[in-house]
């Protein structure tokens, strides 16, 4: 079952995507990497016994992390 503290995976996904960004992954691939990390977290960590729930939760985690990443990036860019 999805617990509230599993939402902390979003921050982990954002961190992993940031590592990929500094490693040189093109920016256009970062949202896809975010969704893939979310799917992996949803399927293997949050809901390992239920594939359908894992996929849905993983998509939510990955898309949330992608939105959080791009949203925070836009805020930081505007303040400069």
N, CA, C and O atoms as a GROMACS GRO file, in nm:
protein
  320
    1UNK      N    1   0.084  -0.119   0.000
    1UNK     CA    2   0.000   0.000   0.000
    1UNK      C    3   0.088   0.124   0.000
    1UNK      O    4   0.194   0.126   0.062
    2UNK      N    5   0.044   0.224  -0.068
    2UNK     CA    6   0.118   0.350  -0.080
    2UNK      C    7   0.105   0.429   0.050
    2UNK      O    8  -0.006   0.458   0.094
    3UNK      N    9   0.216   0.462   0.110
    3UNK     CA   10   0.218   0.539   0.233
    3UNK      C   11   0.260   0.682   0.203
    3UNK      O   12   0.321   0.710   0.099
    4UNK      N   13   0.226   0.770   0.293
    4UNK     CA   14   0.257   0.911   0.271
    4UNK      C   15   0.408   0.934   0.264
    4UNK      O   16   0.453   1.016   0.185
    5UNK      N   17   0.485   0.862   0.345
    5UNK     CA   18   0.630   0.885   0.344
    5UNK      C   19   0.697   0.833   0.218
    5UNK      O   20   0.814   0.864   0.193
    6UNK      N   21   0.626   0.755   0.137
    6UNK     CA   22   0.681   0.712   0.009
    6UNK      C   23   0.692   0.828  -0.090
    6UNK      O   24   0.761   0.818  -0.191
    7UNK      N   25   0.624   0.938  -0.059
    7UNK     CA   26   0.634   1.057  -0.144
    7UNK      C   27   0.776   1.113  -0.139
    7UNK      O   28   0.815   1.190  -0.228
    8UNK      N   29   0.853   1.076  -0.038
    8UNK     CA   30   0.992   1.120  -0.030
    8UNK      C   31   1.073   1.068  -0.148
    8UNK      O   32   1.182   1.119  -0.177
    9UNK      N   33   1.022   0.967  -0.216
    9UNK     CA   34   1.089   0.918  -0.337
    9UNK      C   35   1.097   1.026  -0.444
    9UNK      O   36   1.187   1.023  -0.528
   10UNK      N   37   1.004   1.120  -0.442
   10UNK     CA   38   1.007   1.228  -0.541
   10UNK      C   39   1.137   1.307  -0.528
   10UNK      O   40   1.201   1.340  -0.628
   11UNK      N   41   1.176   1.337  -0.405
   11UNK     CA   42   1.301   1.410  -0.384
   11UNK      C   43   1.421   1.327  -0.430
   11UNK      O   44   1.517   1.381  -0.485
   12UNK      N   45   1.416   1.197  -0.407
   12UNK     CA   46   1.524   1.109  -0.452
   12UNK      C   47   1.532   1.107  -0.604
   12UNK      O   48   1.642   1.110  -0.661
   13UNK      N   49   1.418   1.103  -0.670
   13UNK     CA   50   1.415   1.104  -0.817
   13UNK      C   51   1.471   1.235  -0.870
   13UNK      O   52   1.547   1.236  -0.966
   14UNK      N   53   1.432   1.346  -0.808
   14UNK     CA   54   1.485   1.476  -0.850
   14UNK      C   55   1.637   1.478  -0.836
   14UNK      O   56   1.707   1.529  -0.923
   15UNK      N   57   1.688   1.422  -0.726
   15UNK     CA   58   1.832   1.416  -0.707
   15UNK      C   59   1.903   1.330  -0.810
   15UNK      O   60   2.009   1.367  -0.861
   16UNK      N   61   1.844   1.216  -0.842
   16UNK     CA   62   1.903   1.129  -0.944
   16UNK      C   63   1.904   1.195  -1.082
   16UNK      O   64   2.000   1.182  -1.157
   17UNK      N   65   1.797   1.265  -1.113
   17UNK     CA   66   1.789   1.335  -1.241
   17UNK      C   67   1.893   1.448  -1.245
   17UNK      O   68   1.954   1.473  -1.349
   18UNK      N   69   1.913   1.513  -1.132
   18UNK     CA   70   2.014   1.619  -1.127
   18UNK      C   71   2.154   1.561  -1.148
   18UNK      O   72   2.239   1.624  -1.212
   19UNK      N   73   2.179   1.443  -1.094
   19UNK     CA   74   2.308   1.376  -1.116
   19UNK      C   75   2.326   1.345  -1.264
   19UNK      O   76   2.434   1.365  -1.320
   20UNK      N   77   2.220   1.295  -1.328
   20UNK     CA   78   2.228   1.267  -1.472
   20UNK      C   79   2.253   1.395  -1.551
   20UNK      O   80   2.326   1.395  -1.651
   21UNK      N   81   2.193   1.503  -1.506
   21UNK     CA   82   2.211   1.632  -1.575
   21UNK      C   83   2.357   1.677  -1.566
   21UNK      O   84   2.415   1.721  -1.666
   22UNK      N   85   2.416   1.667  -1.448
   22UNK     CA   86   2.555   1.708  -1.433
   22UNK      C   87   2.650   1.611  -1.502
   22UNK      O   88   2.763   1.647  -1.536
   23UNK      N   89   2.606   1.487  -1.523
   23UNK     CA   90   2.688   1.389  -1.594
   23UNK      C   91   2.687   1.411  -1.745
   23UNK      O   92   2.765   1.350  -1.817
   24UNK      N   93   2.598   1.498  -1.792
   24UNK     CA   94   2.598   1.532  -1.934
   24UNK      C   95   2.482   1.479  -2.015
   24UNK      O   96   2.483   1.490  -2.137
   25UNK      N   97   2.381   1.422  -1.950
   25UNK     CA   98   2.264   1.376  -2.023
   25UNK      C   99   2.192   1.496  -2.084
   25UNK      O  100   2.168   1.595  -2.013
   26UNK      N  101   2.157   1.492  -2.212
   26UNK     CA  102   2.086   1.605  -2.273
   26UNK      C  103   1.956   1.637  -2.200
   26UNK      O  104   1.887   1.547  -2.152
   27UNK      N  105   1.924   1.765  -2.192
   27UNK     CA  106   1.808   1.810  -2.116
   27UNK      C  107   1.677   1.751  -2.165
   27UNK      O  108   1.583   1.736  -2.087
   28UNK      N  109   1.669   1.720  -2.291
   28UNK     CA  110   1.543   1.667  -2.344
   28UNK      C  111   1.513   1.527  -2.290
   28UNK      O  112   1.398   1.483  -2.296
   29UNK      N  113   1.614   1.456  -2.240
   29UNK     CA  114   1.596   1.321  -2.187
   29UNK      C  115   1.567   1.319  -2.037
   29UNK      O  116   1.531   1.215  -1.983
   30UNK      N  117   1.582   1.431  -1.969
   30UNK     CA  118   1.565   1.435  -1.824
   30UNK      C  119   1.422   1.399  -1.780
   30UNK      O  120   1.409   1.324  -1.684
   31UNK      N  121   1.316   1.450  -1.843
   31UNK     CA  122   1.182   1.408  -1.801
   31UNK      C  123   1.157   1.258  -1.821
   31UNK      O  124   1.088   1.196  -1.741
   32UNK      N  125   1.213   1.202  -1.926
   32UNK     CA  126   1.197   1.058  -1.950
   32UNK      C  127   1.270   0.980  -1.841
   32UNK      O  128   1.219   0.880  -1.792
   33UNK      N  129   1.389   1.025  -1.804
   33UNK     CA  130   1.463   0.959  -1.696
   33UNK      C  131   1.386   0.968  -1.566
   33UNK      O  132   1.384   0.873  -1.487
   34UNK      N  133   1.322   1.082  -1.542
   34UNK     CA  134   1.243   1.099  -1.422
   34UNK      C  135   1.128   1.000  -1.416
   34UNK      O  136   1.102   0.939  -1.311
   35UNK      N  137   1.059   0.982  -1.527
   35UNK     CA  138   0.948   0.886  -1.531
   35UNK      C  139   0.999   0.743  -1.515
   35UNK      O  140   0.936   0.663  -1.447
   36UNK      N  141   1.112   0.712  -1.575
   36UNK     CA  142   1.169   0.577  -1.561
   36UNK      C  143   1.210   0.548  -1.416
   36UNK      O  144   1.186   0.439  -1.366
   37UNK      N  145   1.272   0.646  -1.351
   37UNK     CA  146   1.305   0.629  -1.210
   37UNK      C  147   1.179   0.614  -1.125
   37UNK      O  148   1.175   0.534  -1.032
   38UNK      N  149   1.076   0.691  -1.159
   38UNK     CA  150   0.949   0.680  -1.087
   38UNK      C  151   0.887   0.543  -1.104
   38UNK      O  152   0.837   0.484  -1.008
   39UNK      N  153   0.888   0.492  -1.227
   39UNK     CA  154   0.834   0.359  -1.252
   39UNK      C  155   0.911   0.253  -1.174
   39UNK      O  156   0.852   0.162  -1.116
   40UNK      N  157   1.042   0.264  -1.174
   40UNK     CA  158   1.123   0.167  -1.100
   40UNK      C  159   1.091   0.173  -0.951
   40UNK      O  160   1.078   0.069  -0.886
   41UNK      N  161   1.080   0.293  -0.897
   41UNK     CA  162   1.046   0.306  -0.755
   41UNK      C  163   0.907   0.256  -0.723
   41UNK      O  164   0.885   0.193  -0.620
   42UNK      N  165   0.812   0.283  -0.812
   42UNK     CA  166   0.675   0.238  -0.789
   42UNK      C  167   0.661   0.088  -0.798
   42UNK      O  168   0.590   0.027  -0.717
   43UNK      N  169   0.726   0.028  -0.895
   43UNK     CA  170   0.711  -0.117  -0.916
   43UNK      C  171   0.792  -0.197  -0.815
   43UNK      O  172   0.743  -0.296  -0.760
   44UNK      N  173   0.916  -0.156  -0.789
   44UNK     CA  174   1.004  -0.238  -0.707
   44UNK      C  175   1.006  -0.201  -0.559
   44UNK      O  176   1.043  -0.284  -0.476
   45UNK      N  177   0.967  -0.078  -0.524
   45UNK     CA  178   0.974  -0.037  -0.383
   45UNK      C  179   0.837  -0.016  -0.321
   45UNK      O  180   0.806  -0.074  -0.217
   46UNK      N  181   0.755   0.065  -0.383
   46UNK     CA  182   0.627   0.101  -0.323
   46UNK      C  183   0.528  -0.014  -0.330
   46UNK      O  184   0.463  -0.046  -0.231
   47UNK      N  185   0.516  -0.076  -0.446
   47UNK     CA  186   0.415  -0.179  -0.466
   47UNK      C  187   0.474  -0.300  -0.539
   47UNK      O  188   0.438  -0.324  -0.654
   48UNK      N  189   0.563  -0.375  -0.474
   48UNK     CA  190   0.629  -0.485  -0.545
   48UNK      C  191   0.537  -0.603  -0.578
   48UNK      O  192   0.567  -0.680  -0.668
   49UNK      N  193   0.426  -0.618  -0.507
   49UNK     CA  194   0.339  -0.732  -0.532
   49UNK      C  195   0.229  -0.707  -0.632
   49UNK      O  196   0.163  -0.801  -0.676
   50UNK      N  197   0.208  -0.582  -0.669
   50UNK     CA  198   0.097  -0.547  -0.758
   50UNK      C  199   0.150  -0.460  -0.871
   50UNK      O  200   0.178  -0.342  -0.852
   51UNK      N  201   0.164  -0.519  -0.989
   51UNK     CA  202   0.225  -0.449  -1.103
   51UNK      C  203   0.143  -0.327  -1.146
   51UNK      O  204   0.200  -0.221  -1.173
   52UNK      N  205   0.011  -0.341  -1.152
   52UNK     CA  206  -0.072  -0.229  -1.197
   52UNK      C  207  -0.060  -0.109  -1.104
   52UNK      O  208  -0.041   0.004  -1.149
   53UNK      N  209  -0.070  -0.134  -0.975
   53UNK     CA  210  -0.055  -0.024  -0.879
   53UNK      C  211   0.085   0.034  -0.885
   53UNK      O  212   0.102   0.156  -0.875
   54UNK      N  213   0.184  -0.051  -0.900
   54UNK     CA  214   0.322  -0.003  -0.909
   54UNK      C  215   0.344   0.088  -1.028
   54UNK      O  216   0.415   0.189  -1.017
   55UNK      N  217   0.283   0.053  -1.141
   55UNK     CA  218   0.297   0.137  -1.260
   55UNK      C  219   0.228   0.271  -1.240
   55UNK      O  220   0.284   0.376  -1.274
   56UNK      N  221   0.107   0.269  -1.185
   56UNK     CA  222   0.033   0.394  -1.164
   56UNK      C  223   0.106   0.483  -1.064
   56UNK      O  224   0.125   0.602  -1.088
   57UNK      N  225   0.148   0.425  -0.952
   57UNK     CA  226   0.220   0.503  -0.852
   57UNK      C  227   0.353   0.551  -0.907
   57UNK      O  228   0.395   0.664  -0.880
   58UNK      N  229   0.420   0.467  -0.984
   58UNK     CA  230   0.547   0.507  -1.045
   58UNK      C  231   0.532   0.622  -1.142
   58UNK      O  232   0.615   0.713  -1.145
   59UNK      N  233   0.426   0.618  -1.221
   59UNK     CA  234   0.400   0.731  -1.312
   59UNK      C  235   0.373   0.859  -1.233
   59UNK      O  236   0.421   0.967  -1.270
   60UNK      N  237   0.297   0.847  -1.126
   60UNK     CA  238   0.269   0.965  -1.044
   60UNK      C  239   0.398   1.020  -0.984
   60UNK      O  240   0.421   1.141  -0.985
   61UNK      N  241   0.482   0.931  -0.932
   61UNK     CA  242   0.609   0.975  -0.874
   61UNK      C  243   0.699   1.041  -0.978
   61UNK      O  244   0.754   1.148  -0.954
   62UNK      N  245   0.713   0.976  -1.093
   62UNK     CA  246   0.801   1.029  -1.197
   62UNK      C  247   0.753   1.160  -1.255
   62UNK      O  248   0.831   1.253  -1.275
   63UNK      N  249   0.624   1.168  -1.282
   63UNK     CA  250   0.570   1.293  -1.336
   63UNK      C  251   0.572   1.405  -1.233
   63UNK      O  252   0.596   1.520  -1.268
   64UNK      N  253   0.549   1.371  -1.107
   64UNK     CA  254   0.558   1.472  -1.002
   64UNK      C  255   0.701   1.523  -0.989
   64UNK      O  256   0.724   1.643  -0.975
   65UNK      N  257   0.796   1.432  -0.994
   65UNK     CA  258   0.936   1.474  -0.985
   65UNK      C  259   0.976   1.558  -1.105
   65UNK      O  260   1.052   1.654  -1.091
   66UNK      N  261   0.926   1.524  -1.221
   66UNK     CA  262   0.956   1.601  -1.341
   66UNK      C  263   0.897   1.741  -1.331
   66UNK      O  264   0.962   1.839  -1.367
   67UNK      N  265   0.776   1.750  -1.283
   67UNK     CA  266   0.712   1.881  -1.264
   67UNK      C  267   0.780   1.961  -1.155
   67UNK      O  268   0.797   2.082  -1.168
   68UNK      N  269   0.819   1.893  -1.048
   68UNK     CA  270   0.888   1.960  -0.940
   68UNK      C  271   1.022   2.013  -0.988
   68UNK      O  272   1.063   2.124  -0.953
   69UNK      N  273   1.091   1.933  -1.069
   69UNK     CA  274   1.221   1.974  -1.122
   69UNK      C  275   1.206   2.096  -1.213
   69UNK      O  276   1.276   2.196  -1.196
   70UNK      N  277   1.115   2.088  -1.310
   70UNK     CA  278   1.102   2.199  -1.404
   70UNK      C  279   1.042   2.322  -1.338
   70UNK      O  280   1.078   2.434  -1.372
   71UNK      N  281   0.951   2.301  -1.244
   71UNK     CA  282   0.891   2.414  -1.174
   71UNK      C  283   0.991   2.488  -1.088
   71UNK      O  284   0.995   2.611  -1.088
   72UNK      N  285   1.073   2.414  -1.014
   72UNK     CA  286   1.173   2.478  -0.930
   72UNK      C  287   1.281   2.544  -1.016
   72UNK      O  288   1.336   2.647  -0.978
   73UNK      N  289   1.311   2.484  -1.131
   73UNK     CA  290   1.410   2.543  -1.222
   73UNK      C  291   1.359   2.677  -1.273
   73UNK      O  292   1.436   2.774  -1.281
   74UNK      N  293   1.231   2.685  -1.308
   74UNK     CA  294   1.176   2.810  -1.359
   74UNK      C  295   1.175   2.918  -1.252
   74UNK      O  296   1.198   3.035  -1.282
   75UNK      N  297   1.150   2.880  -1.128
   75UNK     CA  298   1.150   2.978  -1.020
   75UNK      C  299   1.291   3.032  -0.998
   75UNK      O  300   1.310   3.152  -0.981
   76UNK      N  301   1.389   2.944  -1.000
   76UNK     CA  302   1.528   2.986  -0.979
   76UNK      C  303   1.575   3.074  -1.093
   76UNK      O  304   1.646   3.172  -1.070
   77UNK      N  305   1.537   3.042  -1.216
   77UNK     CA  306   1.578   3.121  -1.332
   77UNK      C  307   1.517   3.260  -1.325
   77UNK      O  308   1.583   3.358  -1.360
   78UNK      N  309   1.394   3.272  -1.281
   78UNK     CA  310   1.328   3.403  -1.275
   78UNK      C  311   1.390   3.494  -1.170
   78UNK      O  312   1.389   3.616  -1.187
   79UNK      N  313   1.443   3.438  -1.062
   79UNK     CA  314   1.499   3.521  -0.956
   79UNK      C  315   1.636   3.576  -0.991
   79UNK      O  316   1.683   3.669  -0.925
   80UNK      N  317   1.702   3.522  -1.092
   80UNK     CA  318   1.837   3.568  -1.127
   80UNK      C  319   1.835   3.704  -1.190
   80UNK      O  320   1.941   3.757  -1.225
   0.00000   0.00000   0.00000
